[in-house]
Amino acid sequence: MVNITNLHKKFNKNKVLSGVNLEIDNSGIFAVLGPNGSGKTTLIKSILGMVIPNKGKISVLGKDIKHSSAYRHQIDYLPQIANFPSNLKVKELIKMIKDLRGKTKMDLELIKRFKLEPFLDKKLGTLSGGTKQKVNIVLTFMFDSPLIILDEPTTGLDPISLIQLKELIQSEKSKGKTILITSHIMSFVEEVSDEIVFLLEGQIYFKGSTSALKIKTNEQDFERAIASILKENHA
């Protein structure tokens, strides 16, 4: 699904990715973790073609992304910050995205799931952060792509919407999809992830299950296992 070989990226003199190698060949939920500045966002944006690496190769669905941008139609992406046009109504934005990407009826099901019906005629600039995030989720999941990338998907969600999001992610996984998630909420990561990919100083420090990480760090608690990695590398 996603194969990355010897990926390097620097911004001016700041090395962000330093030889990342990553293979994700099976379906499932993969959490990309790491401290601020570890290269998570740069890695995700490199996969999306939004950042051009200095060196290395990325293939998505078996195709080298340097040679074509068509692969992007096979990805559903939820950005961390939803910068919507403030003067558009929610229903206008949804229609615009459907017109750009193709027809779908999934938007109706998702609107109902996240109880967005009362907001369809409201302008996006008037919405709370949590409601904007629900709109963001609808736009992401209303198409049927094999690869889904979610950057901090839980931001601003109330407990009921968070449950709905978890169920939605598991439902998409059951269809054989690959889902990449970045999140700072360790309880969420532990609950939904099949594997974690932990980035540290631009390289992959660990790839495996949460239970394997606990064994590696000799910690019974997932958050403490993550903290143990950070302490070890800042000692």
N, C-alpha and C positions, 0 to 999 in steps of 0.2 A: 504493500500500500504506500508506505513512505520509506525511502532509503536515502540516507545522507552519508556522504563519504568525505572525510577530511575537510570539513567546512571551516573557513576562516572569514572573519569580518572585523574590520577596525574602522572607527570613526576618528579621523585625524590620527593622533598617536594612541588613542584609546583602543586596546584590543578587547573586543567583546566576545567573539567566538574564536577559539584556538584549537582547531583540529577536531571538530565534533564528528563522531561516527555514530549513526543511529539507524537501526533497522526495525521497522514495525510492519510485519508481514501478515499478521492475523487481525481479525476483528476484535473489538473490545474497547475498554475505556482506559486511556493512558493519561496520567496526570504529569504535566511538566512542571517541576518544582525547582526552587532555588531562591536564595536571598536576592534582594534588590541589586541590580547591576550584574547578575550572573549570566545574562544573555537570553533569558526566556522569551521576551518579546521579540528580540532580534531573530531568534531561531524560528518562531512562529511566522514572522513577517517574511523571512527568507523562503519558507515553504509556500507562502501565498504569492511570492513574486513581488512583494512590496519593498523588499530590501535586496539589493544585488550583492552577493558575497564577493570577497576579494579572491577567494580560491575555494575549490571543492565542487562537488557534484550533488545535486538533489534530483531524485526521480520520484514522481507521484503516479500511482497506478501504472507503473512500468515505463513511464515516459520521462525523459530528461526535460526538466522544465525550461531549460535554456532555449530549446528549439520550438516551443509552442506555448501559447497562453491558453489554449483551449481547455487544458486540464482544470482551470479554475472553475469551469462550469460544473465540475464534479465535487466541488467543495462548498459546504455551507459554513459561514464564518460569523461568529458573534464577537464584535469588537468590545474592548473593555469600556470605552466611552462612546455612547451613541450620540453623535453630533447630527441630530435631525434638523431639517429646515423648520424653524419655529413657527412660520406662518402657515404651514400645511396642516390640514386635519389628519387625524390618525387614519381614517379610511382612505384618504387621498394618497398618503404615503404607501399604504399597503397595495393599493391599486397600481401605483407607479412602479413598485418593485415587481409586481406580477407582470406588468406590461414589458418590463426590461428582461426578466428571467424566464418567463413562460407561465402558462396557466397552471393553477393549482386550486384545489378545493380545501386543502389542509388548513388554510387560513381561518376558515369558518369554525373548524373544530378547535383550533388553538385559541381563537378569540373567546370561545365559550369556556374552554379549560381555565383560562387565566382571567375570566370575568371582565373582559375589556369592552363589552357591549355599551356600557354607559359613556365610554370615552371616545367612541368612533367619530363623533361629530365635533370633538374638542380639538383645538389647535395644539400641536406638540409643544409649543413654548409655554403652555399653561400647565403642563403635566408635572407631577412630582417625579423625583428620580426613580422611585420604585416602579411607577406606572410606565415610565419611558423604558425601563429595563424589560418589562413584560412585552412591550411593543417590539423591542429588540429581539426577544426570544421568538415571538411569532414570525418575524421576518426571517430569522435564521432557520427555523424548523419547518417552514411551510413548503419547502422543496425537498425532494427525495434524493439527496446526494449520498454517495457511499462514504465520504469523509466529512466529518463535522469538527470544526475547531472552535472552542469556547474559551474566550479570554475573560476570566473573572465573572462567570455567569451568575453568581449568587448576589452580586452587588445590589443592595437596596431592596431585596425581596423580603416580603413578610413571610411568616412561618408556613402559611397555607400554600402560597405560591412556590416556596422552596420545595415543599413536598411534591407539588405538581411537576416542578422541574426535574427532580430526581426520578420520578416515575416516567417522565418523557424521555430522559436520557437512557434509562434501562430499556424502554420500549424500542428505541432506535438501535440499541445494542443487539436486541433480540432479532432484529432484521439483518444481522450480519455486518453492521456498519463499524467503522473505526472512528473513535471519538477521542480527540486530544483536548485536554482541559488544563488551563492554568488557574490556580486559586491560592489564596493565602489562608483559606479556612480549612485547617487540617482535619477537622471532624468530617467535613463534607468529602474531602479527598479520600479519607480512609473508608468511608461508607460506599462510595460509588466506584472507586478505581480497581481495575484488575492489576495494573502495574503502575509504578511510578518511574519517572525519568528525572533524576536529580542533577541539576546543573550547578557547577561551582567553578567560578573563575573561568568561564568560557569553555569548560569541558564537562563531559558527562562523568560524574563521580559514581553514580549508582543507577542501575536499571534492573527492576525486578518487583516482586510483590511486596506489600507492606509487611507481611510476616517475615519475609527474607531480610528486610531492612532491620526489623527488630532483632533478629538473630545476629546480624552483622554488627550491630551497635550494642548488643547485650542489654537491650531495653525492652520492657514489656509494654510500654505506652508509645504510640506512634509519634505524638508530638515531642516526647522526650528523645525518641530516636532521631528525629530531625534536628532537634537542638544539640544532640550529641555530635552530629556531623559538623555543625557550625562551630561548636566549641573546639572540637579537635583541630579544625582548620584555621582557627584564630588564636590558638594557644601560643 
